[in-house]
Amino acid sequence: MTKFRYIVLLLGLGLLVPVAMSAQGQPYLCEIGLQGGCGYYVGDATPHIFMNVREAYGVHFRYKFTKRWAIQAKFSGQRIEGNQYTIRGERLDSKWSNRLYNVDLMGEFNFFRFGDAGQYDKRIKPYTPYIFLGLGVGMYNDIAADGKKKITAAGYVPLGIGFKWKFADFVGLNIAWQHNIYFSDNLEGQKSLDNKHQLNGWNWMNCDLTGMLTAGIVFEFARAPKPCRICNW
């Protein structure tokens, strides 16, 4: 009886090997990923990128329409920081900080045909740079008219560049440099920094900007159906 079990086990493993090999070349349609890195803010209190850098992190879901085009839904968080200012505009040594939570929906374009290296399509690459653009909404603390803190939502345009590398069957690396151009000038949550230069009345471009430089790991799932019964890709 024991020998019979071993024979059945070996036969089962022998049948699984060709099945796994035949499925290995099939592309995946979806992926989830985690990323972490650094973030920054550019506004009334910080004039340049990568000043007062703080932590940034996120999680995303990506659906791949083709080898070139995909759509990504992303949730991220970051802390922004800068110097305090007086009502007269004098810079102080003390600093403020505020936390942002963002939800993005972005379209992506890969420069190379991205996926598993295909047996019949040599143009497919396991790596590619890509660009993305979309819409998002952010939540952060702001100052109400009575001086108390309140949670505020503001829309923004997320855009940037990135790099994808698929180094295993369903595992890859994703690096992205993302900029969020907000339709708001009060991300600081500080009364002294809200419209400090008195430009909000006519200059709609006087908006705050945040950025994130992150790297993370992605896991693919949901294999695409085969184009034909005998195809192995």
C-alpha positions as CSV (number, residue, x, y, z in Angstrom):
1,M,0.0,0.0,0.0
2,T,2.8,2.4,0.8
3,K,4.5,1.7,-2.6
4,F,1.2,2.4,-4.3
5,R,1.0,5.8,-2.6
6,Y,4.5,6.7,-3.7
7,I,3.7,5.7,-7.3
8,V,0.6,7.8,-7.3
9,L,2.5,10.8,-5.8
10,L,5.3,10.5,-8.4
11,L,2.7,10.2,-11.2
12,G,0.9,13.3,-9.9
13,L,4.2,15.3,-9.7
14,G,5.0,14.1,-13.2
15,L,1.7,15.5,-14.5
16,L,2.0,18.8,-12.7
17,V,5.5,19.6,-14.2
18,P,4.3,20.0,-17.8
19,V,1.2,21.8,-16.7
20,A,3.3,24.4,-14.7
21,M,5.7,24.7,-17.6
22,S,2.9,25.3,-20.1
23,A,1.4,28.0,-17.9
24,Q,4.7,29.7,-17.2
25,G,4.6,31.8,-20.3
26,Q,1.0,33.0,-19.9
27,P,0.9,36.7,-19.0
28,Y,-0.9,38.0,-15.9
29,L,-3.7,40.6,-16.1
30,C,-3.5,42.0,-12.5
31,E,-1.0,42.8,-9.8
32,I,-0.9,44.2,-6.3
33,G,2.1,45.9,-4.8
34,L,3.6,47.6,-1.8
35,Q,6.1,50.5,-1.9
36,G,8.0,52.8,0.5
37,G,10.4,55.6,0.2
38,C,10.7,59.3,0.8
39,G,8.3,62.2,0.1
40,Y,8.6,66.0,0.0
41,Y,6.4,69.1,-0.3
42,V,6.8,72.3,-2.3
43,G,4.7,75.3,-1.3
44,D,4.7,78.5,0.8
45,A,7.2,77.1,3.3
46,T,9.4,74.9,1.1
47,P,10.5,76.3,-2.3
48,H,12.5,73.3,-3.6
49,I,12.0,69.6,-4.1
50,F,13.7,67.1,-1.7
51,M,13.7,69.7,1.1
52,N,12.5,68.4,4.5
53,V,12.2,64.9,3.2
54,R,10.0,62.6,5.2
55,E,8.6,59.0,4.9
56,A,6.2,57.9,2.2
57,Y,4.4,54.6,1.6
58,G,1.6,53.1,-0.4
59,V,-0.2,50.1,-1.9
60,H,-1.6,49.7,-5.4
61,F,-3.6,47.6,-7.7
62,R,-2.8,47.5,-11.5
63,Y,-4.8,46.0,-14.4
64,K,-2.9,45.5,-17.6
65,F,-5.0,46.0,-20.8
66,T,-2.1,45.3,-23.2
67,K,1.7,45.0,-23.1
68,R,1.9,48.8,-23.3
69,W,-1.2,50.2,-21.4
70,A,-2.3,49.7,-17.9
71,I,-4.5,51.4,-15.2
72,Q,-3.4,51.8,-11.6
73,A,-5.4,52.5,-8.4
74,K,-3.2,53.6,-5.5
75,F,-3.6,54.5,-1.9
76,S,-0.6,56.3,-0.3
77,G,0.4,58.3,2.7
78,Q,3.2,60.7,3.4
79,R,4.2,63.3,6.0
80,I,5.1,66.8,4.8
81,E,7.2,69.3,6.8
82,G,8.5,72.8,6.7
83,N,9.5,75.9,8.7
84,Q,7.1,78.0,10.7
85,Y,6.5,81.7,9.7
86,T,5.0,84.6,11.5
87,I,2.1,86.6,10.2
88,R,4.6,89.2,8.8
89,G,6.4,86.5,6.9
90,E,9.4,86.1,9.2
91,R,10.9,82.6,9.1
92,L,11.2,80.8,12.5
93,D,13.4,78.0,13.6
94,S,10.5,75.8,14.6
95,K,8.9,73.4,12.1
96,W,5.4,72.1,11.4
97,S,4.3,68.8,9.9
98,N,1.1,67.4,8.4
99,R,0.1,64.0,7.2
100,L,-1.6,63.4,3.8
101,Y,-3.6,60.3,2.6
102,N,-4.1,60.1,-1.1
103,V,-6.2,57.9,-3.5
104,D,-5.1,58.0,-7.2
105,L,-6.5,56.6,-10.4
106,M,-3.8,56.7,-13.1
107,G,-3.3,55.5,-16.7
108,E,0.2,54.1,-17.6
109,F,2.1,53.8,-20.8
110,N,5.1,51.4,-21.0
111,F,7.9,52.3,-23.4
112,F,8.7,48.6,-24.1
113,R,6.2,45.8,-24.5
114,F,6.3,44.6,-20.9
115,G,5.8,41.0,-19.6
116,D,7.4,37.6,-19.6
117,A,10.0,37.2,-22.4
118,G,7.9,35.6,-25.1
119,Q,9.0,32.6,-27.1
120,Y,7.1,33.9,-30.2
121,D,7.4,37.7,-29.6
122,K,11.0,38.8,-29.0
123,R,9.8,42.4,-28.6
124,I,8.5,41.6,-25.1
125,K,10.9,42.7,-22.3
126,P,10.9,41.8,-18.6
127,Y,11.7,45.5,-17.8
128,T,10.5,48.9,-19.1
129,P,10.4,52.6,-18.1
130,Y,6.9,54.0,-18.1
131,I,5.0,57.3,-17.6
132,F,1.7,57.8,-15.8
133,L,-1.0,60.5,-15.5
134,G,-4.4,60.6,-13.7
135,L,-6.6,62.2,-11.0
136,G,-6.6,61.9,-7.3
137,V,-8.0,63.2,-4.0
138,G,-6.1,63.9,-0.8
139,M,-7.2,64.1,2.8
140,Y,-5.2,66.2,5.3
141,N,-5.6,68.4,8.4
142,D,-6.5,72.1,7.9
143,I,-7.4,75.1,10.1
144,A,-11.1,76.0,10.3
145,A,-12.4,79.6,10.8
146,D,-12.6,79.1,14.5
147,G,-8.9,78.1,14.7
148,K,-9.6,74.4,15.3
149,K,-8.2,71.6,13.1
150,K,-10.5,70.0,10.5
151,I,-10.1,67.3,7.9
152,T,-10.1,68.7,4.4
153,A,-10.2,67.0,1.0
154,A,-8.6,68.4,-2.1
155,G,-8.2,67.1,-5.7
156,Y,-4.9,66.9,-7.5
157,V,-3.3,65.6,-10.7
158,P,-0.8,62.8,-10.1
159,L,1.9,62.3,-12.8
160,G,5.4,61.0,-13.1
161,I,7.8,58.4,-14.4
162,G,8.8,54.9,-13.3
163,F,10.6,51.7,-14.0
164,K,9.3,48.1,-13.9
165,W,11.3,44.9,-13.7
166,K,9.8,41.4,-13.7
167,F,12.5,39.2,-12.2
168,A,10.4,36.1,-11.5
169,D,7.3,34.4,-12.7
170,F,4.9,36.5,-10.8
171,V,7.1,38.8,-8.8
172,G,8.6,42.1,-9.8
173,L,10.1,45.5,-8.8
174,N,8.5,48.9,-9.3
175,I,10.3,52.2,-8.9
176,A,8.3,55.4,-9.3
177,W,8.8,59.2,-9.0
178,Q,5.4,60.8,-8.6
179,H,4.3,64.4,-8.4
180,N,0.9,65.5,-7.1
181,I,-0.2,69.0,-8.3
182,Y,-2.9,70.0,-5.8
183,F,-5.9,72.3,-6.5
184,S,-5.2,73.8,-3.1
185,D,-2.7,76.1,-1.3
186,N,-3.2,75.0,2.3
187,L,-1.6,71.6,2.7
188,E,0.5,72.9,5.5
189,G,-2.5,73.2,7.8
190,Q,-1.0,76.5,9.2
191,K,-2.9,79.7,9.3
192,S,0.2,81.8,8.7
193,L,1.0,79.9,5.5
194,D,-2.5,79.9,4.0
195,N,-2.2,82.3,1.0
196,K,0.9,83.9,2.5
197,H,1.7,85.7,-0.8
198,Q,-1.9,86.9,-1.4
199,L,-2.0,85.2,-4.8
200,N,-5.0,82.8,-4.5
201,G,-7.6,85.4,-5.7
202,W,-6.3,85.5,-9.3
203,N,-3.4,83.0,-9.7
204,W,-5.0,79.5,-9.9
205,M,-1.4,78.1,-10.4
206,N,-0.5,79.1,-6.9
207,C,-1.0,75.5,-5.7
208,D,1.0,73.2,-3.4
209,L,2.9,70.3,-4.8
210,T,4.0,67.0,-3.2
211,G,6.2,64.3,-4.5
212,M,7.3,60.8,-3.7
213,L,10.2,58.6,-4.7
214,T,9.4,55.0,-3.8
215,A,10.5,51.5,-4.6
216,G,8.4,48.4,-3.9
217,I,7.6,44.8,-4.7
218,V,4.7,43.6,-6.8
219,F,2.9,40.3,-7.0
220,E,1.0,39.3,-10.2
221,F,-2.2,37.2,-10.4
222,A,-5.1,36.3,-12.7
223,R,-3.4,34.8,-15.8
224,A,-4.7,35.7,-19.1
225,P,-6.5,33.0,-21.1
226,K,-4.6,31.2,-23.8
227,P,-5.2,32.5,-27.4
228,C,-5.5,28.8,-28.5
229,R,-5.6,25.4,-26.9
230,I,-2.1,24.3,-27.9
231,C,-0.3,27.6,-27.3
232,N,2.0,27.9,-24.3
233,W,2.0,31.7,-24.0
